[in-house]
């Protein structure tokens, strides 16, 4: 094979394989404001940090309550947010999975955004939370779409205010 054809083949293969890797759905730039895009970026950065075990980074992107995590983890300093998030993802049953898609569901105000999210299991299948705690599918139907809020703080920064899905 001539070098030109090898390089062309290699480039084609790289683009082909990269197209197979699921990426979070981006917001269409023509339909969104800067605030929408910044909220989306904060959300996906937070979820990516959790999924990849960067808990200190995730704590810096989270402005929600730690009360539930403090209750689950009485042996952890209540102000050690990175450790609380680590326990949430590794022990407590919160699903810190890779994002399949994230779309703006509702802009409640200029300071609050609600996103609809789907997650992927480790085998790239869609994460579906089944019935919980002895319930059945009638009482608690399977769920694959989850919602997460992002808030614009007084200092203009965007932070996530909801934890990832919980599945005991």
Secondary structure by P-SEA (a helix, b strand, c coil): ccaaaaaaaaaaaaaaaaaacccccccccccccaaaaaaaaaaaaaaaaaaacaaaaaaaaccccaaaaaaacccccccaaaaaaaaaaccccccccccccccccccccccbbbbbbbbbcccccbbbbcccccccccccccccbbbbbbbbccccbbbbcccccccc
